[in-house]
């Protein structure tokens, strides 16, 4: 006996040959190659092979533990810097500073952990996609076993509703149709039948094989297992997905760069201050304390927590827009997307086959309504007609209804479901729109099933005293077996001219990407043998229907909005190019033709990269093709979103900058590989998600710049005082209070700023562009220096009289100046009267809350002892409010002038999309 192999790199021990291309072999050759027969394997042989090849299961990617998810929250340069600052603070005798910093760090980690763990609860998707039970033939007996026990060479039985448990080479099949959409993206069920195919036949066209994870939707069959577990096509994609490493998000990269720069600046300024102080003959301990104060001043301690909280709030906003974010940074990444690579089936379309046209020999009608709801009209030249008043149309619809096994039902809430193949379901629904049903109809007496060789199906009914055969199938096949047609209510000869005209109409339907199905009938003479060959001759041709998977109504508008937002959309599908191009055209997705998988393989990377600039429809593609396209787009610095719902989408979902899985029709594999799940499967929700993501990034940029301007003010105050020979203006605990409490509250409120009106008319930002652009850095520097000089001015006039009061005035003054300043950072494009002073009420509450907290710090004894403050008079508060007012007024004048002369401010982000 030849020992089988399923390993694609393994050499057969017996024959020294590599495993064959299974689709090129006949059923007899498959059996011989795998050492099996019509009786299947023996129990002993099956057990031996199970030991050799292992169980028919997928190797699961090791999931992060709770501890790993928690520790990952500390994998940020800014967080590391904060931890180092806490350690230093502790060893220089400032344990309260160390405790405050560590509390913020831990709370930040807890928040990030809770969001990610809740969003990423184990789905265990890959294992769930394999069926739990399967029927095999062993030792001549049919038996049900655990699907994990299937081995290469097993004879597996399949029937309607089964999920295929392994890759099988078919040896028997009757009317077998399989839904391969989760694997190949093909929207229509695929006809399956045994028989060899040419070498190199594409996966989606291997009609003599069925693959693990797909579903039988019609007929029955038997196949020999040729691959199990990770060796199946499903397993290869799963392995490919596991090998793909997720890319760091643009925000993560920018925050790491910012953290590194801040760390270097903190060390540099602290060291420089210590050197300057020592040159001034100051005590080393005093200078070390000043150095620590400066390091604390440089680091925006509240920034990581504010970013995390803003992203967490953004996740809740996204969920309200039907976008479920699985990882915190993904919400912001969506706002940076410049290319969306989208699947077609179930994403841009409804994944519900629908009859849209019917062509009878005398005329054509358009059928309205989409999906499986039995609601719609029949239109001729734009006017509604009663299909039952048209003899030809009525007979066509009756024929496709009777030659059919599908049924449909509603759930009472407006959702309709098909039981049977989607194509047969579409025909039944079309008949129901005309008011026809099989209820109370004639009795079926004989059936000749469909297969990929016959390309037709016939059911014979007893009507009155005779039998009538109703036939449906490929129109060209029915035409070849027809001698007559029904026209104007009469049966007339089918002439060559009429046949040629019908074939021209068929080609026109196909060019529109429609799936075409014809119908015919024949009253059977008494005494005619009831065989397929005799019954399916001398047919009366009735016409054909054009069927498609209709685009989602909102998808066209979503694509238009993507275009206005400067986002490129590329359709990547496993479906045929004609159908894909037709859908793209209907949705307004302009493309110079379509590329198929073979075209991609024939092109160099440079050629494909060039072609992708004009061709936006890719069809008959594999998982490897999708990864290649994403790699080429990434080479051009694109931020790529990949949407999908099938197993075949999983590797690309993981590789893309942000993977977006469908929530309703998406496979668990796709969801597990994604960063975001569309709860309603609505492509338009992506646009809402992009808007929210852009708002989040704009706000992160705003409060980052605001916090840094505050830090510059603290540095200027401390360094300026040092150079002027003044005592330490702000002690470390006061700086921590400003950075964590005052700035933290207002920065978080700034993160709730509403989106600007033109947020979706801007091109996507450059992912490599720093949050600190040149103009933004200049504004931060100017405002920070101003705040610092005002603080020095307040301190210098009082410190010789009362150091504690002078320090409290500087401390409270800097806070008041920053509260004025936060209003500047709401927008650098529009003055407050344009964006609305009360449009962010949370910020106003944060400002009032910060002032109230500062009053507590100044007047409550326990806070006075902790923060080194002294009481202030009402006149002191009035002076500070007056000194800070110009900070806001000058900012408003600046914005008004820039707006008047048509220039953008430093937080404008990206330029508007032309047009």
Buried (B, 14 or more C-beta within 10 A) or exposed (E): EBBBBBEEEEEBEEEEEEBBBBBBBBBEBBBBBBBBBEEBBEEEBBEBBBEEBBBBBBBEBEEBEEEEBBEBBBEBBBBBBBBBBBEBBBEBEBEBBBEBBBEBBEEBBEBBBBBBEEBBEEEEBBBBBBBEEBBBBBEEEEEEBBBBBBBBBBBBBBEBEBBBBBBBBBBBBBBBBBBBBBBBBBBBBBBBBBBBBEEEBBBBBBBBBBBBBBBBBBBBBBBBBBBBBBBBBBBBBBBBBBEBEBBEBBBBBBBBBBBBEBBEBBBEBBEBBBEBBEEEEBEEEBBBBBBBBBBBBBBBBBBBBBBBBBBBBBBEBBBEBBBBBBBBBBBBBBBBBBBBBBBBBBBBBBBBBBBBBBBBBBBBBBBEBBBBBBEBBBBBEEEEBEBBEBBBBBBBBBBBBBBBBBBBEEEEEEEBEBBBBBBBBBBBBBBBBBEBEBEEEBEBEBBBBBBBEBBBBBBBBEBEEEBBBBBBBBBBBBBEBBEBBBBEEEEEEBEEEBBEEBEEBBEEBBEBBBBBBBBBBBEBEEEBEEEBEEBBEBBBBBBBBBBBBBBBEEBBBBBBBBBBBBBBBBBBBBBBBBBBBBBBBBBBBEBEEBBBBEBBEEBEEEEBBEBBEEBBBBBBBBBBBBBBBBEBBBEEEBBBBBBBBBBBBBBBBBBBBBBBBBBEBBBBBBBBBBBBBBBEBBBBBBBBBBBBBBBBBBBBBBBBBBBBBBBBBBBBBBBBBBEEEBBBBBBBBBBBBBBBBBBBBBBBBBBBBEBBEEBBBBBBBBBEEBBBBEBBBEBBBBBBBBBBBBBBBBBBEBBEEEBBBBBBBBBBBBBBBBBBBBBBBBBBBBBBEBBEEEEBEBBBEBBEBBBEBBBEBBEEEEBBEBBBBBEBEEEBBEBBBEBBEBBBEBBBEBBBEBBEEEEBBBBBBBEEBEE
